[in-house]
Amino acid sequence: MITPDGARTVRVADDGRYVPIADPYVAFAAGTEPQDAAVEIQGELTAPCSPTVVVGIAQNGPDHASPVQAWLKSPRTVVGPGAVVPLRRDAGRTVAEAEVAVVIGRDTSGLTAENAHEYVLGVTAVNDLSSPDRAVVDPRNFESKSGEGYTPLGPWIDSALSLDDDLPMVLRADGEARAVTSTGRLPMTPRACLAYVAAWTTLGPGDVVMMGAPYSQAAVQPGETIDVIVGELRLTTPTS
């Protein structure tokens, strides 16, 4: 959260208050809950983490004949809930994808599919915006995924959600449901995806893995307001 005194980490209380807390990654590593630092604070929500690495999982949807693959997206494309994202006019269609984003809590050395939950701080919602028409000349996803603000993330990290939950996923644009699905339609589970990524590179606190879009994507137009709904999380992104 951005406050007049700078950025603060907060938790959302049951009554909706934003309560500042100590470093959640330090507490996670110690196996404890972060302690409250004050009763309440006011400010503007921003992205709930500041990843050094953002990993996308490709081909993790029905009808894909090839195995899943991981790819990297610039962490500089991450913005928070409510941030206005300018959609590119020079790259063809813009597609929004409603996805689960897993936020890593500690160094993933030793992570396996069986113990993956021990490395995860929680789950948030992500809108993986892209310009898929660029794939014709951009097979590595750099151009198609690098638009300014093309990774809205939030509104907060839900640390109570399980990697094994079958979470409803909805993509809305200007209130219209464009895609309705769930994480249960992911051919490769979040656990398996995390184990695959960790087998090739070590992730750390605050890093993000986007789990793929199982029928959860649709074309959007400049000026539309996009909602990504994952379980009870709702991430709202106005566009221009």
Secondary structure, 3 states (H helix, E strand, C coil): CEECCEECCEEECCCCCEEEECCHHHHHHHCCCCCECCCCCCCECCCCCCCCCEEEEECCCCCCCCCCEEEEECHHHEECCCCCECCCCCCCCEEEEEEEEEEECCCCCCCCCCCHHHHEEEEEEEECCECHHHHHCCCCCHHHHCCCCCEEEEEEEECCCCCCCCCEEEEEECCEEEEEEEHHHCCCCHHHHHHHHHCCCCCCCCCEEECCCCCCEEEECCCCEEEEEECCEEEEEEEC
